Amino acid sequence: MIRLYDYLPSGNGYKVRLLLTQLRIPFERIELDITEGRTRTPEFLRKFPNGRIPAIELDDGRTLFESDAIMTYLAEGTRFLPADRFERAQVLQWMFFEQYSHEPYIAVARFFAMHPDFPDERRAGLPRIMKLGYDALGVMESHLASREWFVGNNYSIADIALYAYTHVADEGGFDLANYPAIRGWLDRVRAQPLHIPITQA
Amino acid sequence: MIRLYDYLPSGNGYKVRLLLTQLRIPFERIELDITEGRTRTPEFLRKFPNGRIPAIELDDGRTLFESDAIMTYLAEGTRFLPADRFERAQVLQWMFFEQYSHEPYIAVARFFAMHPDFPDERRAGLPRIMKLGYDALGVMESHLASREWFVGNNYSIADIALYAYTHVADEGGFDLANYPAIRGWLDRVRAQPLHIPITQA
């Protein structure tokens, strides 16, 4: 059975949890509290040198890290990843956008709000973080204004990648009132078969 | 002919330039100075809503952004992207690592050094940026200690992605003296057929 190294509040972990559930793939979840350094132990680093969750371990011992790489691996050949070459590239485009221009702001603002006493010198830059988070939401809003899903006409791992932290952006202080296209898309993602909330282990 | 929207000093742009050259795919390069806001014009944003280079435009008008998504698209079916499903996921794993844990530190430190007068409030966090840049180099060094290439036994777009800013890390103040495995790998990348330097348009 696939082992998923995870941390329940993590949107990155949630992406993999949600996809595994929607693919009906059984998995064993190993909870590691990142705020207590559980992903920086010598034992974890031997398997996963970048010291981050989510990470998976297959039955034969092979390992993989980076949420979006794991999702691409799991989704291969399923309805969650298009077969068309250009659409596959568009899925990756939005997943790289998420990791570079969205997560570092929207997820980080949420982390600060959830852990007000956790020392992190980036906290001084919160106004810039909020501004860039809203910039990312603006890119999403304009893209979704004329589309149901991020790529093509179907729900894909690009939607899961962007849903993970967008649907809890309010926990980081982001107000989605002026983002109606995003709110409609969040509802469509939530209505997909076998959807689970981020709080479900 | 493929149009590449680019900025010569950009390592992200260089990835695509280098791969197109090594694939012998002709392209037209359009230089846009990011320090003068050339990627934030209404015309550019209409095509590329995230306002960043590199970005490509195909003959039929289809567009794609995010350097690593563009590389995956171009490399499909070539020796630069493995056919094996797990190895493909490993290529993506290292490309996501590069964009999340490497580029925001190693590329940003170089940008600050190249543009000492460019206003950027992240500059106050330079010690943290350098520390996290060295952390990324440490992950690379341990991975390369027993391997010639990042994935499998061949040069791939994972190597191009990580080469782009690592080979100019010294321009951001990083010292690779204690990273012999990285230095050997940089030499192997440079020795690949049809290699071009980052300064070549």
Contacts between the chains, C-beta under 8 A, distances in Angstrom:
chain1	res1	chain2	res2	distance
A	49	B	139	4.8
A	49	B	142	5.6
A	49	B	143	6.3
A	50	B	97	5.9
A	50	B	101	6.1
A	50	B	139	5.3
A	52	B	101	7.9
A	62	B	86	6.5
A	64	B	86	7.8
A	64	B	89	5.7
A	64	B	90	7.0
A	64	B	93	5.9
A	65	B	93	5.9
A	65	B	97	7.7
A	66	B	92	7.0
A	66	B	93	4.6
A	66	B	96	3.9
A	66	B	97	6.0
A	66	B	100	7.5
A	67	B	96	7.9
A	68	B	92	7.0
A	68	B	96	5.5
A	69	B	89	5.3
A	69	B	90	7.6
A	69	B	92	3.9
A	69	B	93	3.9
A	69	B	95	7.8
A	69	B	96	5.4
A	70	B	89	7.3
A	70	B	93	7.9
A	72	B	88	7.7
A	72	B	89	6.0
A	72	B	92	5.5
A	73	B	85	6.8
A	73	B	86	6.9
A	73	B	88	7.8
A	73	B	89	3.6
A	73	B	92	7.9
A	76	B	85	5.6
A	76	B	88	8.0
A	85	B	73	6.8
A	85	B	76	5.6
A	86	B	62	6.5
A	86	B	64	7.8
A	86	B	73	6.9
A	88	B	72	7.7
A	88	B	73	7.8
A	88	B	76	8.0
A	89	B	64	5.7
A	89	B	69	5.3
A	89	B	70	7.3
A	89	B	72	6.0
A	89	B	73	3.6
A	90	B	64	7.0
A	90	B	69	7.6
A	92	B	66	7.0
A	92	B	68	7.0
A	92	B	69	3.9
A	92	B	72	5.5
A	92	B	73	7.9
A	92	B	92	7.5
A	93	B	64	5.9
A	93	B	65	6.0
A	93	B	66	4.6
A	93	B	69	4.0
A	93	B	70	8.0
A	95	B	69	7.8
A	95	B	96	7.8
A	96	B	66	3.9
A	96	B	67	7.8
A	96	B	68	5.5
A	96	B	69	5.3
A	96	B	95	7.8
A	96	B	96	7.4
A	96	B	99	5.9
A	97	B	50	5.9
A	97	B	65	7.7
A	97	B	66	6.0
A	99	B	96	5.9
A	99	B	99	5.7
A	99	B	100	5.0
A	100	B	66	7.5
A	100	B	99	5.0
A	100	B	100	7.2
A	100	B	103	7.7
A	100	B	104	7.8
A	101	B	50	6.1
A	101	B	52	7.9
A	103	B	100	7.7
A	104	B	100	7.9
A	104	B	104	7.1
A	121	B	125	6.5
A	121	B	128	6.0
A	122	B	125	7.0
A	122	B	128	7.7
A	124	B	124	7.7
A	125	B	121	6.5
A	125	B	122	7.1
A	125	B	125	7.2
A	128	B	121	6.0
A	128	B	122	7.7
A	139	B	49	4.8
A	139	B	50	5.4
A	142	B	49	5.6
A	143	B	49	6.3
